[in-house]
Amino acid sequence: MFSKTCEYAIRALIFIAQKSKDGSRISIKDISSGIDSPEYFIAKILQDLSRKGFVQSAKGPNGGFYMDDANLEQSVADIVREIDGDKLFSGCGLGLKECSEDHPCPIHNDFKHIRQEIKTMLEESRIQLFVENLDLKLTFLKQ
């Protein structure tokens, strides 16, 4: 459903939020290990997300990534739109370019309802909620 970049970004932001809630800064190495991602790949993703304000970063010996209150309130939909664009929320289920209400593909009418449910779920899902569920051991990020 998401690109690999988007999957890693979401997992990294949730991991950073959970680990930095006590004021800590989280290193790329710890993030990479914590979410099972290649270090160079997650570094590139987080550099981009930091520039765009999705996560905070600090340089130096005590540097690393962390989340502020505004970052914690971001929806997963915002992250998906930033990385993968709006295709998940508006694209054709079969990947057709010309699919529309006037010219529907075979699954158009069923898929538009599923697409709307996914959009609603991701817009209502906040990073903070995922951290709370991880803390309660209701969910996990790494097997």
Residue frames relative to the residue before (quaternion, step in Angstrom):
aa qw qx qy qz dx dy dz
M 1.0000 0.0000 0.0000 0.0000 0.00 0.00 0.00
F 0.7665 0.2233 -0.1246 0.5891 3.58 0.97 -0.89
S 0.5412 -0.5602 0.4911 0.3900 3.54 -1.26 0.34
K 0.6462 -0.5103 0.3857 0.4161 3.59 -1.24 0.37
T 0.6066 0.5542 -0.3433 0.4549 3.59 1.06 -0.76
C 0.6823 0.4876 -0.2843 0.4647 3.56 0.89 -0.94
E 0.6197 0.5393 -0.3397 0.4580 3.59 0.99 -0.80
Y 0.6823 0.4783 -0.2880 0.4719 3.57 0.84 -0.98
A 0.6339 0.5404 -0.3339 0.4412 3.59 0.97 -0.80
I 0.6717 0.4875 -0.3012 0.4695 3.58 0.83 -0.95
R 0.6732 0.4903 -0.3032 0.4631 3.58 0.85 -0.93
A 0.6570 0.5140 -0.3143 0.4531 3.60 0.95 -0.85
L 0.6712 0.4970 -0.3124 0.4528 3.59 0.87 -0.87
I 0.6379 0.5017 -0.3319 0.4808 3.59 1.01 -0.72
F 0.6458 0.5244 -0.3110 0.4596 3.59 0.96 -0.89
I 0.6617 0.4991 -0.3041 0.4697 3.58 0.88 -0.95
A 0.6481 0.5261 -0.3219 0.4468 3.57 0.91 -0.89
Q 0.6763 0.4917 -0.2975 0.4608 3.57 0.92 -0.87
K 0.7496 0.4281 -0.2266 0.4511 3.57 0.83 -0.99
S 0.7284 0.4292 -0.2528 0.4705 3.62 1.12 -0.47
K 0.4169 0.7415 -0.4598 0.2548 3.61 1.20 0.03
D 0.6636 0.4719 -0.3062 0.4931 3.59 1.23 -0.33
G 0.6560 -0.5198 0.3045 0.4547 3.59 1.29 0.20
S 0.4711 0.6882 -0.4312 0.3442 3.59 1.27 -0.06
R 0.3111 -0.6736 0.6296 0.2305 3.51 -1.37 0.35
I 0.2531 -0.7988 0.5347 0.1094 3.57 -0.83 1.00
S 0.3842 -0.7470 0.5009 0.2085 3.58 -0.76 1.05
I 0.6449 -0.5065 0.4095 0.3999 3.54 -1.30 0.43
K 0.6384 0.5425 -0.3264 0.4377 3.57 0.95 -0.87
D 0.6770 0.4821 -0.2889 0.4753 3.60 0.93 -0.88
I 0.6333 0.5229 -0.3257 0.4684 3.58 1.02 -0.80
S 0.6556 0.5262 -0.3011 0.4502 3.55 0.87 -1.01
S 0.6843 0.4718 -0.2742 0.4837 3.56 0.90 -0.93
G 0.6859 0.5287 -0.2751 0.4176 3.56 0.95 -0.91
I 0.7865 0.2682 -0.1559 0.5340 3.59 1.12 -0.54
D 0.4433 -0.7197 0.4338 0.3120 3.59 1.29 0.22
S 0.4625 0.6508 -0.4755 0.3692 3.56 0.69 1.10
P 0.5728 -0.5649 0.4444 0.3940 3.59 -1.16 0.43
E 0.5439 -0.6678 0.4086 0.3021 3.56 -0.82 1.03
Y 0.6807 0.4894 -0.3063 0.4509 3.61 0.83 -0.94
F 0.6584 0.5245 -0.3076 0.4435 3.58 1.02 -0.81
I 0.6899 0.4588 -0.2858 0.4815 3.59 0.86 -0.91
A 0.5894 0.5645 -0.3709 0.4431 3.62 1.09 -0.59
K 0.6634 0.5031 -0.2939 0.4695 3.56 0.94 -0.91
I 0.6495 0.5201 -0.3074 0.4617 3.59 0.95 -0.91
L 0.7113 0.4637 -0.2641 0.4574 3.58 0.82 -1.00
Q 0.5788 0.5599 -0.3775 0.4571 3.60 1.10 -0.59
D 0.6701 0.4915 -0.2829 0.4789 3.56 0.95 -0.92
L 0.6817 0.4823 -0.2914 0.4667 3.60 0.89 -0.89
S 0.6137 0.5400 -0.3434 0.4625 3.58 1.11 -0.62
R 0.6416 0.5185 -0.3162 0.4686 3.58 0.98 -0.86
K 0.7326 0.4230 -0.2244 0.4837 3.58 1.06 -0.75
G 0.5751 -0.6624 0.3404 0.3386 3.58 1.28 0.19
F 0.4582 0.6907 -0.4490 0.3338 3.61 1.20 0.33
V 0.7677 0.0784 -0.0305 0.6353 3.56 1.28 -0.47
Q 0.3816 -0.7087 0.5454 0.2340 3.56 -1.19 0.54
S 0.0732 -0.7922 0.6026 0.0624 3.57 -1.16 0.51
A 0.1222 -0.7615 0.6336 0.0611 3.51 -1.25 0.60
K 0.3296 -0.7472 0.5476 0.1820 3.56 -1.00 0.88
G 0.6266 0.5694 -0.4018 0.3489 3.52 -1.31 0.23
P 0.7706 -0.3883 0.2517 0.4383 3.55 -1.36 0.03
N 0.7498 0.3140 -0.1922 0.5498 3.59 1.11 -0.63
G 0.3853 0.7610 -0.4413 0.2788 3.53 1.25 0.43
G 0.2603 0.7418 -0.5982 0.1555 3.48 -1.39 -0.01
F 0.5923 -0.5629 0.4378 0.3750 3.54 -1.27 -0.30
Y 0.0512 0.7759 -0.6266 0.0530 3.52 -1.21 0.67
M 0.3710 -0.7163 0.5509 0.2141 3.55 -1.32 0.31
D 0.2463 -0.7281 0.6126 0.1840 3.56 -1.10 0.68
D 0.7500 -0.4107 0.2586 0.4493 3.60 -1.28 0.11
A 0.6463 0.5180 -0.3256 0.4560 3.59 0.99 -0.79
N 0.6297 0.5342 -0.3332 0.4550 3.59 1.02 -0.77
L 0.6579 0.5357 -0.3067 0.4314 3.57 1.00 -0.83
E 0.6861 0.4804 -0.2730 0.4732 3.57 1.18 -0.53
Q 0.4409 0.6922 -0.4635 0.3342 3.59 1.26 0.00
S 0.3790 -0.7021 0.5480 0.2513 3.53 -1.09 0.68
V 0.5907 -0.5516 0.4458 0.3847 3.53 -1.23 0.46
A 0.5805 0.5848 -0.3690 0.4299 3.61 1.11 -0.64
D 0.6245 0.5382 -0.3388 0.4534 3.61 1.01 -0.77
I 0.6611 0.5035 -0.2972 0.4702 3.56 0.97 -0.89
V 0.6483 0.5181 -0.3122 0.4623 3.57 0.94 -0.93
R 0.6596 0.5085 -0.3146 0.4555 3.61 0.89 -0.91
E 0.6586 0.5225 -0.3128 0.4420 3.57 0.95 -0.85
I 0.7672 0.3771 -0.2021 0.4779 3.58 0.89 -0.86
D 0.8126 0.2630 -0.1143 0.5075 3.58 0.80 -1.02
G 0.4989 -0.6457 0.4398 0.3753 3.58 1.23 -0.15
D 0.6829 -0.5182 0.3624 0.3658 3.54 -1.33 -0.23
K 0.3673 0.7822 -0.4559 0.2130 3.59 1.28 -0.05
L 0.6268 0.5499 -0.3382 0.4363 3.60 0.96 -0.81
F 0.7415 0.4286 -0.2107 0.4712 3.56 1.04 -0.83
S 0.8082 0.2431 -0.1202 0.5228 3.57 1.18 -0.33
G 0.5760 0.6432 -0.3621 0.3513 3.58 1.22 -0.31
C 0.6130 -0.5438 0.4471 0.3586 3.51 -1.36 0.32
G 0.5275 -0.6537 0.4535 0.2979 3.58 -1.02 0.82
L 0.7166 0.3882 -0.2357 0.5294 3.57 1.20 -0.46
G 0.5322 -0.6647 0.3848 0.3562 3.57 1.30 0.06
L 0.4147 0.7152 -0.4690 0.3108 3.58 1.23 0.34
K 0.4660 -0.7039 0.4683 0.2610 3.59 -0.99 0.81
E 0.7471 0.4308 -0.2111 0.4602 3.58 1.04 -0.76
C 0.4164 0.7262 -0.4622 0.2924 3.62 1.24 0.04
S 0.1952 0.7640 -0.5928 0.1637 3.58 -0.90 0.98
E 0.7074 -0.4100 0.3365 0.4672 3.58 -1.30 -0.02
D 0.7063 0.4581 -0.2564 0.4749 3.58 1.00 -0.84
H 0.7859 0.1617 -0.0573 0.5940 3.57 1.15 -0.63
P 0.0306 0.8714 -0.4883 0.0346 3.62 0.60 1.17
C 0.4530 -0.6319 0.5538 0.2978 3.53 -1.26 0.58
P 0.7272 -0.4539 0.2792 0.4327 3.65 -1.20 0.16
I 0.7702 0.3241 -0.1984 0.5122 3.64 1.05 -0.58
H 0.3000 0.8174 -0.4629 0.1658 3.60 1.31 0.02
N 0.7337 0.4566 -0.2658 0.4272 3.59 0.61 -1.10
D 0.6703 0.4620 -0.3016 0.4963 3.61 1.02 -0.69
F 0.6863 0.5136 -0.2898 0.4257 3.56 0.91 -0.93
K 0.6146 0.5617 -0.3768 0.4060 3.63 0.96 -0.67
H 0.6345 0.5108 -0.3357 0.4730 3.62 1.11 -0.59
I 0.6383 0.5123 -0.3165 0.4794 3.58 1.01 -0.82
R 0.6389 0.5327 -0.3100 0.4603 3.56 0.96 -0.94
Q 0.6621 0.4981 -0.3057 0.4690 3.62 0.96 -0.83
E 0.6396 0.5171 -0.3283 0.4644 3.60 1.01 -0.75
I 0.6362 0.5117 -0.3212 0.4798 3.58 1.01 -0.81
K 0.6464 0.5237 -0.3173 0.4552 3.58 0.91 -0.91
T 0.6672 0.5004 -0.2984 0.4640 3.58 0.86 -0.96
M 0.6571 0.5152 -0.3141 0.4518 3.58 0.89 -0.94
L 0.7049 0.4614 -0.2727 0.4647 3.60 0.86 -0.94
E 0.6361 0.5142 -0.3337 0.4687 3.61 1.08 -0.61
E 0.7027 0.4482 -0.2630 0.4860 3.58 1.08 -0.67
S 0.6128 0.5540 -0.3404 0.4492 3.60 1.25 -0.34
R 0.1061 -0.8010 0.5892 0.0065 3.54 -0.60 1.22
I 0.6229 -0.5499 0.4053 0.3812 3.57 -1.14 0.66
Q 0.6346 0.5539 -0.3280 0.4276 3.59 0.93 -0.89
L 0.6377 0.5312 -0.3306 0.4494 3.60 0.96 -0.81
F 0.6512 0.5105 -0.3181 0.4627 3.59 0.97 -0.80
V 0.6259 0.5279 -0.3331 0.4676 3.58 1.04 -0.76
E 0.6481 0.5159 -0.3181 0.4610 3.59 0.92 -0.87
N 0.6758 0.4886 -0.2958 0.4658 3.59 0.93 -0.86
L 0.6185 0.5241 -0.3411 0.4758 3.60 1.09 -0.66
D 0.6551 0.5219 -0.3074 0.4515 3.57 0.94 -0.92
L 0.6980 0.4422 -0.2570 0.5012 3.57 1.09 -0.72
K 0.4060 -0.7418 0.4302 0.3158 3.55 1.38 -0.01
L 0.3508 0.7269 -0.4972 0.3183 3.53 1.13 0.79
T 0.7750 0.1597 -0.0746 0.6068 3.56 1.26 -0.52
F 0.1913 -0.7686 0.5956 0.1337 3.57 -1.31 0.13
L 0.3458 -0.7316 0.5523 0.2005 3.58 -1.29 0.43
K 0.7916 0.1617 -0.0537 0.5868 3.58 1.14 -0.56
Q 0.3832 -0.7352 0.5118 0.2252 3.55 -0.94 0.88
